[in-house]
Amino acid sequence: MTDMLETLTTRLLEAAKRAGAGAADAVAIDQSATGIDIRGGKLEQAERSEAVEVGLRVLVGQRQACVSVSDLSDASFAMAAERAVAMAHEAPEDPHAGLADPSQLSRDWDLAALQLADATPEPLPSDLEEDAREVEAAAMARTGVVQVEASASYSRRAVHLAGTNGFSGGYARTSRSVSAVAFTGEGLGMERDWAGESRIFQSDLPSPRGVGDLAAERALERIGARRPKTGAYPVLFDERVAAGLIGHLLQAVNGASVARGAGWLRDRLGEQVLPKGLSVIEDQLRPRTSASRPFDAEGLASRRREIVTDGVLNGWTLDLATARKLGMNSTASASRGPTAPPSPASSNIDLTQGTATRAELIAQMGTGLLITSMIGASINGTTGDYSRGASGFWVENGQITYPVNELTIAGNLREMLMRITPANDARMHLSTRVPSLLVEGLTLAGS
C-alpha cells in the first residue's frame, strides 16, 4: 500500500509541474476503519469506511493553493493540478510560504524502532463485536447500572508525503480500541460516566471486561450528585482531564497564534510559566505511541525538545512558515491534511510528574473539589481568562464526601499554571502524559 501511495504522490507532482507550478508537495492517505456499537444487548451500529485521498499544494512565486482529490485517474490529477495553479495565481502573496530547503530534509529514519503499526491481521467484525459485548456485559453486571453503550473499533492509516524539493517518505499507524458509557438512575437523577482504552498493538489492549467494570464503577460513584458551595477552593484536576490544562499552554505557544500577535503567553518567552522543577517535553520519536512520527508534514526530521525547562518557556511550536515569520527555526512541528497547507501542532507531551499520589494530594487539599469531567470551555486567548463547566467530587477534611455536578470553575491560566502541584499517576502509554494536577485558589460557582 505504501508503494501505491508513493506512486500517487509522484503522479500528482508531475501533473503540478506540467500545469506550471514552481514548486509543489503532495500527500496521499489511505485509511480504513471498522466500528461496532452495542446498546441494550443488541447490535446498534456496524460501520466500515475505506478511503484513499490525495492532496496537492502548489506554489507559484510567493502564492500558494491547495486542492484535494478522491478520483485517482490521470485526467482527475491533471484537472486538479491546473485548478490549483489557477487558484494560486489569484491567491495573496505570502512571503513566508514555501517548501523546505533540501538541506533541511530528513534523509533517514527507523520505522521499526517507532513501532507505529501492528503487523498482525486486522480483526474481524465479529472479533470487535465480541469485545463490545464483553464490555457491555461487565458493566451491566454491576447492580444499579441501567444502560450501557459499548463500542469497539479498529483503524489503520497510511500516509505518504513527497515534494519537488526531493523529499519522499511514508509510514502507517494502527489502533484498536474499546470503550463504554454506563448510566445509572432515571429522569433528572440519571448519571453517566465512561471508560476506554486504545492501543497501537492489539496484544497490548487491556481486557474489555475491565473497561466495562471501570465505566460502571465510575457511573455508580456519581449517584446523588449535587451542586457544591460557591467560593474559592483548591481544585484537583483528575488525570483524566488534567491534560486539557496543559493543552491550553500548548495552544498559547503555538506559532500560528504567536505569529498573529495573539496568545496569552506571547510576551513570556524566556520567563517562568510553570513552577520551578516542572518541564514540558515533546518527544515525537517515543516508541509505541500513537502520535509519534518519523518526520513532520514538511519532511523535517522529528526530534525531542523541551518546550518548558524548569518552569521557563523556551520557545514556540513552529512549522516553516511561522518560523520564517518570527525569524526562528522550525521545530519540525508541521501537521497537515489533504485540503490545507501545513500548520504547527505538537505531538507526544510529557509534564514532569510529582512524588505524591492522587490520594495524598486529596488529603493535602483539605476542603475543595476533585474534577473528573469537564463540559464546554470559555478561554480568552489574549488574557488567559478561564471558565469551564465541571463535575466530580467534593472533598472535606482530605476525604471524598459526595459527587457534585452543575458547577463552573474560573480563574486565569497564567496564574493557575504557576500554582500547580503534579501527582505521580500519569499513564505511560498515552501520547500526552500529564498526571493529576492540584491548583490552589480557583473560583467555584455552585449553589
C-alpha positions in Angstrom: 0.0 0.0 0.0 2.8 2.4 0.8 4.2 1.8 -2.7 0.9 2.7 -4.2 0.7 5.9 -2.2 4.2 6.9 -3.3 3.2 6.4 -6.9 0.1 8.6 -6.3 2.2 11.5 -5.0 4.7 11.1 -7.8 2.0 11.3 -10.4 0.4 14.3 -8.7 3.7 16.2 -8.6 4.3 15.5 -12.2 0.8 16.9 -13.0 1.6 20.0 -11.0 4.9 20.6 -12.9 3.0 20.2 -16.2 0.4 22.7 -15.0 3.1 25.4 -14.4 3.7 25.1 -10.6 7.1 26.5 -9.5 7.1 24.0 -6.6 4.7 21.6 -5.0 4.2 18.9 -2.4 1.6 16.1 -2.3 0.2 13.9 0.4 -1.6 10.6 -0.1 -3.6 9.0 2.7 -5.1 5.5 2.7 -7.3 4.9 5.7 -9.8 2.3 6.8 -11.8 1.8 10.0 -14.3 -0.6 11.4 -16.6 0.2 14.4 -19.1 -1.8 16.3 -21.6 -0.3 18.8 -23.7 -2.4 21.2 -26.7 -1.0 23.2 -29.3 -2.8 25.2 -27.7 -6.1 24.3 -28.3 -5.5 20.6 -26.1 -4.5 17.8 -26.9 -0.9 17.3 -24.4 0.0 14.6 -21.7 -1.6 12.5 -19.6 0.7 10.3 -16.8 0.2 7.8 -15.1 3.0 6.0 -12.3 2.9 3.4 -10.9 5.9 1.5 -7.8 6.9 -0.4 -7.4 10.7 -0.7 -4.6 12.8 -2.0 -3.9 16.5 -1.5 -1.7 18.8 -3.6 -0.2 22.2 -2.6 1.3 24.2 -5.4 3.4 27.4 -5.2 3.6 30.0 -7.9 6.1 32.6 -6.8 5.1 33.5 -3.3 1.5 32.4 -3.8 0.1 29.0 -2.8 -3.1 27.0 -3.1 -4.3 23.6 -2.1 -6.7 21.1 -3.6 -7.7 17.5 -2.6 -8.7 14.7 -4.9 -10.5 11.4 -4.5 -10.7 10.4 -8.1 -7.2 8.9 -8.8 -7.3 8.9 -12.6 -4.7 10.8 -14.7 -7.4 13.1 -16.0 -8.5 14.0 -12.5 -5.0 14.7 -11.4 -4.3 16.9 -14.4 -7.5 18.9 -13.7 -6.8 19.2 -10.0 -3.2 20.5 -10.7 -4.5 23.0 -13.3 -7.1 24.2 -10.9 -4.6 24.6 -8.0 -2.2 26.6 -10.2 -5.1 28.9 -11.3 -6.1 29.4 -7.7 -2.5 30.2 -6.7 -2.4 32.9 -9.3 -5.3 34.6 -7.6 -4.1 34.0 -4.0 -2.5 36.8 -2.0 1.3 36.8 -1.8 2.7 35.1 1.3 6.5 35.8 1.7 6.8 33.0 4.3 5.2 30.2 2.3 7.5 27.6 0.7 8.9 24.1 0.8 11.8 23.1 3.0 15.3 23.6 1.6 16.7 20.3 0.6 19.4 20.7 3.3 16.7 20.7 6.0 15.0 17.5 4.9 15.1 14.2 6.8 17.0 11.6 4.9 17.0 8.6 7.2 14.6 7.2 9.8 13.9 3.9 11.5 10.2 3.0 11.3 10.8 -0.4 13.0 12.1 1.4 16.1 9.0 3.6 16.3 6.6 0.6 16.3 3.7 2.6 14.9 1.8 -0.2 13.2 0.7 -3.7 14.2 1.5 -6.3 11.6 -1.0 -8.8 12.9 -4.1 -9.3 10.8 -6.9 -6.9 11.1 -9.6 -8.1 13.5 -12.9 -9.5 12.0 -16.1 -7.5 12.7 -17.1 -10.5 14.8 -14.0 -10.0 17.0 -14.9 -6.4 17.6 -18.5 -7.3 18.4 -17.2 -9.8 20.9 -15.1 -7.1 22.6 -18.1 -4.7 22.7 -20.4 -7.3 24.1 -17.9 -8.2 26.8 -17.6 -4.6 27.8 -21.4 -4.2 28.0 -21.8 -7.5 30.0 -19.2 -6.4 32.5 -20.8 -3.0 33.1 -24.4 -4.4 33.2 -23.3 -7.0 35.8 -23.0 -4.2 38.4 -26.1 -3.5 40.4 -27.5 -0.1 39.7 -26.4 0.2 36.1 -29.4 0.7 33.9 -27.9 1.1 30.5 -24.6 0.7 28.7 -23.3 1.9 25.3 -20.3 -0.2 24.4 -18.0 0.2 21.4 -15.1 -1.5 19.8 -13.1 -0.3 16.8 -10.0 -0.8 14.7 -8.3 1.6 12.3 -5.3 1.7 10.0 -3.9 4.8 8.4 -1.1 5.0 5.9 0.4 8.3 4.7 3.0 9.3 2.1 4.5 12.8 1.6 6.5 13.9 -1.4 7.7 17.3 -2.7 9.5 18.8 -5.6 12.4 19.6 -3.2 13.3 15.9 -3.2 11.6 14.6 -0.1 9.6 11.3 -0.2 8.6 9.2 2.7 5.7 7.5 4.4 4.5 5.4 7.3 1.5 3.7 8.7 -0.2 3.5 12.1 -2.9 1.3 13.6 -5.2 1.4 16.6 -7.6 -0.9 18.3 -10.0 0.5 21.0 -12.8 -0.4 23.3 -15.0 1.9 25.4 -18.2 2.1 27.4 -20.6 4.7 28.7 -22.6 3.5 31.7 -25.8 5.1 33.0 -27.4 4.9 36.4 -30.7 6.2 37.8 -33.5 7.7 35.8 -35.0 11.0 34.8 -33.4 14.1 36.4 -31.5 11.7 38.7 -29.7 9.9 35.8 -25.9 10.0 35.9 -23.3 8.7 33.5 -19.6 8.1 33.2 -17.3 6.3 30.8 -14.0 4.4 30.4 -12.0 3.5 27.3 -8.7 2.0 26.2 -6.8 2.3 22.9 -3.5 0.7 21.8 -1.4 0.5 18.7 -0.8 -3.2 19.1 -3.8 -5.4 19.6 -1.9 -7.6 22.1 -1.5 -4.6 24.4 -5.2 -3.8 24.7 -6.4 -4.3 28.3 -9.3 -6.7 28.9 -12.7 -5.4 27.6 -14.2 -6.7 30.8 -12.0 -4.4 32.9 -13.1 -1.4 30.8 -16.8 -2.2 31.3 -16.3 -2.7 35.0 -14.5 0.6 35.4 -17.2 2.5 33.4 -19.8 1.1 35.7 -17.9 1.9 38.9 -17.4 5.5 37.8 -21.1 5.9 37.0 -22.2 4.4 40.3 -20.0 6.8 42.2 -22.0 9.6 40.6 -25.3 8.7 42.2 -26.7 11.5 44.3 -24.6 14.3 42.7 -25.5 17.8 43.8 -24.1 21.3 43.4 -21.3 22.4 45.7 -21.0 25.7 47.6 -19.9 28.8 45.8 -16.5 30.1 46.8 -12.7 29.9 46.3 -11.2 26.5 46.9 -8.3 24.3 45.8 -9.1 22.1 42.8 -7.6 18.8 41.8 -7.8 18.0 38.1 -8.0 14.2 37.8 -5.5 12.6 35.5 -8.4 12.0 33.0 -8.9 15.8 32.5 -5.5 17.3 33.6 -4.1 17.1 30.1 -6.6 19.7 29.0 -5.0 22.2 31.4 -1.6 21.7 29.8 -3.3 21.7 26.4 -4.2 25.4 27.0 -0.5 26.1 27.5 0.4 24.3 24.3 -2.2 26.3 22.3 -0.8 29.5 23.7 2.7 28.6 22.5 1.5 27.5 19.0 3.4 29.5 16.4 0.3 30.2 14.4 -1.2 32.2 17.3 2.1 33.9 18.2 2.8 35.0 14.6 -0.6 36.8 14.7 0.4 38.6 17.9 -2.2 36.6 19.8 -1.8 34.1 22.7 -1.7 34.9 26.4 1.9 33.7 26.6 3.1 35.7 23.5 5.2 38.0 25.7 6.6 35.3 28.1 9.4 33.7 26.1 12.3 33.1 28.5 10.1 33.7 31.5 8.7 31.5 34.2 5.3 30.0 33.2 5.3 26.9 35.5 6.6 26.3 39.0 10.3 25.5 39.2 11.1 21.9 38.8 8.4 21.3 36.1 9.2 20.8 32.5 7.1 20.2 29.4 8.9 17.9 26.9 7.8 16.9 23.4 9.2 13.7 22.0 8.0 12.9 18.5 10.1 9.7 18.5 8.7 8.0 21.5 8.3 4.3 20.6 4.9 2.5 20.5 3.0 5.8 21.0 0.0 6.9 18.9 1.3 10.4 18.0 4.9 9.5 17.1 6.1 10.1 13.6 9.5 9.8 11.8 9.2 13.3 10.1 6.8 16.2 10.1 4.4 17.2 7.3 7.2 19.3 5.6 9.7 16.4 5.6 11.8 17.7 8.6 13.2 15.1 11.0 11.2 14.5 14.1 13.0 15.0 17.4 12.8 15.6 21.1 12.6 19.2 22.5 11.9 20.9 25.8 9.1 23.5 25.4 9.4 24.4 29.1 12.5 23.7 31.2 12.4 24.0 35.0 9.3 26.2 34.6 10.9 28.6 32.0 9.3 28.9 28.5 11.9 28.0 25.9 10.2 28.6 22.6 7.2 28.2 20.3 5.8 25.3 18.3 6.7 26.2 14.7 6.3 25.0 11.2 8.4 26.5 8.4 6.0 29.4 7.6 5.5 30.6 11.2 9.3 30.1 11.9 10.1 32.3 8.9 7.6 35.0 10.0 9.1 35.0 13.5 12.7 34.9 12.4 13.3 31.5 14.0 13.8 27.9 13.0 11.1 25.3 12.6 10.6 22.9 15.4 9.6 20.1 12.9 6.0 20.6 14.1 4.2 20.8 10.8 1.0 18.9 10.5 -1.4 18.8 7.5 -4.3 17.0 5.8 -5.0 16.8 2.1 -7.1 20.1 2.0 -4.9 22.7 3.6 -1.2 23.8 3.9 0.9 22.8 6.9 0.3 24.4 10.3 2.1 23.8 13.6 0.9 21.2 16.1 2.5 19.4 19.0 2.6 15.6 19.4 3.8 13.5 22.3 3.9 15.6 25.5 5.3 14.9 29.0 4.8 17.0 32.0 7.2 16.3 34.9 5.5 14.0 37.4 5.4 14.7 41.1 6.2 12.4 44.0 2.7 12.4 45.7 -0.1 10.1 44.8 -3.5 11.4 43.9 -4.8 10.3 47.3 -2.1 12.3 49.0 -2.9 15.4 47.1 -6.6 15.0 48.1 -5.6 14.7 51.7 -3.3 17.8 51.3 -6.1 20.0 49.8 -8.3 19.7 52.8 -11.6 21.1 51.5 -12.1 21.6 47.8 -13.0 19.9 44.5 -11.9 16.9 42.6 -12.8 17.3 38.9 -13.3 14.1 36.8 -15.3 15.6 33.9 -15.4 18.9 32.1 -18.0 20.5 29.9 -17.6 23.3 27.4 -15.0 26.0 27.6 -14.6 29.7 27.6 -11.0 30.7 27.2 -9.9 34.2 26.3 -6.9 33.6 24.0 -5.5 37.0 24.7 -5.7 37.3 28.5 -5.9 33.6 29.5 -9.1 34.1 31.5 -10.6 30.6 32.0 -14.1 29.3 32.7 -15.4 25.8 32.3 -18.3 23.6 33.4 -17.2 20.7 35.6 -18.4 17.7 37.7 -16.6 15.5 40.1 -16.4 15.1 43.9 -16.5 17.3 46.9 -13.6 16.9 49.4 -13.9 17.7 53.1 -11.0 17.3 55.6 -9.0 15.5 52.9 -11.7 12.9 52.2 -14.0 12.5 49.2 -17.5 13.0 50.6 -20.1 13.2 47.8 -20.4 13.7 44.0 -21.0 17.1 42.5 -22.3 18.5 39.2 -23.6 21.6 37.6 -20.8 23.8 38.6 -18.4 26.2 36.9 -14.7 26.9 37.8 -13.0 30.1 36.8 -9.5 31.6 37.0 -6.7 32.9 34.9 -4.4 30.4 33.2 -1.2 32.5 33.8 -1.9 32.4 37.5 -3.3 28.8 37.6 -0.3 27.2 35.9 2.1 28.9 38.3 0.2 27.2 41.2 0.0 23.6 40.0 1.3 20.6 42.0 1.5 17.4 40.0 0.7 13.9 41.3 2.6 10.8 40.0 -0.3 9.0 38.2 0.3 9.8 34.5 -0.5 6.8 32.3 2.7 5.8 30.4 1.1 4.5 27.2 -0.7 7.8 26.4 0.6 10.3 23.9 0.0 13.2 26.3 1.3 12.1 29.8 0.1 14.5 32.4 -0.7 13.5 36.0 -3.4 14.7 38.2 -2.8 18.4 39.0 -3.7 20.3 42.1 -4.4 24.0 41.6 -4.8 26.4 44.5 -7.4 29.0 44.8 -9.9 28.7 41.9 -13.4 30.2 42.0 -16.3 27.7 42.0 -19.8 28.8 41.1 -22.3 26.3 42.5 -25.3 26.7 44.8 
